[in-house]
């Protein structure tokens, strides 16, 4: 299994590096200039006509369009959609051009190929790319979630579920080397559970269909799929992997080191918008948050979105501190080593894979 994981990881990194080699040295759109000076209060004798003109120009400045790639569409990333719907990005002068990558590897490849400016992906990808010693690096500039966002559901109703109940069973899980797959594996090791078949060769978009067709005794999915399956009786909620793993930095906003260096104001404004949205989510009712999320989950009943929000709030999913910490990086790299996708001597430092200089 470890060899299979390493081969899969190697293929993923090879694909990313091919894209990186083909891309230009450009880091995407660049800042047009500084923000200018802060004007004195209106009516101040020190306020010049030139300063007044500069301030007016700043207020009327055209929004910066940011090409954004999300890893998958999930309520796990609620603050991002709230920032779009409630106008927090717009307030910061950001226009979001969003696509869904369907995988951290694809989101990273988009950055390296300069088809995206910012991606929302697993921070482990920044480590993989750093260790390839290529010309381009990608770095975390805002940590969004502080635990895993997937949940375990069973085919048949179960009471008093224990992780040991998975022994001898099969689980429709995620691709090898992905954060949810590694979290599942680490939880099994932590609880000394053996003889569990993790089905990891099914695309994320096909997992529910495969489970419904009879594959697997359990399935590991994100919201709103959890609430949808649990409500319809297609599967039955049994456990939170976030509670099972504890603190774990699963999802980050990242960009190339070059983009962050050349566009610090854009990155700062993006991070500000996300933090505002996170505060709004945590201080609003589940129903209010669900209404803000509804346009991004068409076809999903508002009641199910509300249940999803409630489930994520209950496990303390979103982080008001946007900086990935040294402790969190250690937790992440220990999981990578435990899962055989990182050698102990390949561990990186915080400066290697993060850049928060724009906050200073």
Secondary structure, DSSP 8 states (H G I E B T S, - for coil): -HHHHHHHHHHHHHHHHHHHHHS-S--SS---S--------TT-TT--HHHHHHHHHHHT---EEEEEEESS--GGGHHHHHHHHTTHHHHTTEEEEEEE-SSHHHHHHHHHTTS-SEEEE-THHHHHHHHTT-S--EEEEEE-BSS--EEEEESS--SS--GGGGTT-EEE---TTSHHHHHHHHHHHHTT--S-EEE--S-GGGHHHHHHTT--SEEEEETTHHHHHHHHTSSEEEEEHHHHH-S----EEEEEHHHHHH-HHHHHHHHHHHHHHHHHHHHS-HHHHHHHHGGGSTTS-HHHHHHHHHHHHHTT-B-S--S--HHHHHHHHHHHHHTTSS-GGG---HHHHB--GGG-
